């Protein structure tokens, strides 16, 4: 069987447009809020918060620690790492 030479041309502008859609931002924000809620519930904290923003080519979401209790808890228990790893597997 002869190998065919298929050439794929990516349209990066279209990818950037998709990554900036309000629907995509809403999905990212929902995931971040869910992770923050799980982290707060896991260690009786209130300092894990979801933040969203716009980068150069895409929307972004993150969960950050905003107080001493959640910072110490995350350092000791690796809370965010564990929760995001569980989400990636499921």
C-alpha positions in Angstrom: 0.0 0.0 0.0 1.5 3.3 -1.0 1.6 6.1 1.6 -0.5 9.1 0.6 0.8 12.6 1.2 -2.1 14.3 2.9 -1.5 17.9 3.8 -3.5 19.5 6.6 -3.9 23.2 6.7 -4.8 24.6 10.1 -6.8 27.8 10.3 -5.4 29.3 13.5 -7.7 32.3 13.3 -10.7 30.0 13.5 -9.3 28.2 16.5 -8.7 31.5 18.2 -12.2 32.6 17.4 -13.6 29.4 18.9 -11.5 29.7 22.1 -12.9 33.2 22.7 -16.6 32.3 22.3 -18.8 33.2 25.3 -20.0 29.6 25.4 -16.4 28.4 25.8 -15.8 30.9 28.5 -18.9 29.8 30.3 -17.8 26.2 30.2 -14.4 27.1 31.5 -15.9 29.2 34.3 -18.3 26.4 35.3 -15.4 24.0 35.6 -13.4 26.4 37.7 -16.3 27.1 40.0 -16.9 23.4 40.4 -13.2 22.8 41.3 -13.2 25.7 43.7 -16.3 24.5 45.5 -14.9 21.0 45.8 -11.6 22.4 47.2 -13.4 24.6 49.7 -15.6 21.7 50.8 -12.7 19.3 51.2 -10.9 21.4 53.8 -13.6 23.6 55.2 -12.2 26.6 53.5 -13.5 29.7 51.7 -10.4 30.9 50.0 -10.3 28.8 46.9 -11.8 31.0 44.2 -12.5 30.7 40.5 -11.1 33.5 38.2 -11.6 33.9 34.5 -10.0 36.2 31.9 -9.1 36.7 28.3 -5.6 35.9 27.0 -4.2 37.0 23.7 -5.8 34.1 21.8 -8.2 32.4 24.2 -10.3 32.6 27.3 -8.8 31.3 30.5 -10.0 30.0 33.9 -8.1 29.2 37.0 -8.7 28.3 40.7 -6.5 30.3 43.1 -6.0 30.4 46.8 -6.9 33.8 48.3 -6.3 33.5 52.0 -3.8 32.0 54.4 -5.9 29.0 55.3 -6.4 27.8 51.7 -2.8 28.5 50.8 -1.5 26.4 53.8 -4.2 23.7 53.1 -3.2 23.5 49.4 0.5 23.3 50.3 -0.1 20.5 52.8 -2.8 18.5 51.0 -2.1 19.3 47.3 -5.8 19.9 47.1 -6.0 21.6 43.7 -3.6 19.0 42.2 -5.7 16.1 43.4 -9.0 17.5 42.3 -7.8 18.4 38.8 -6.2 15.0 38.4 -9.5 13.3 39.4 -11.3 15.5 36.8 -8.8 14.6 34.1 -9.3 10.9 34.7 -13.1 10.9 34.8 
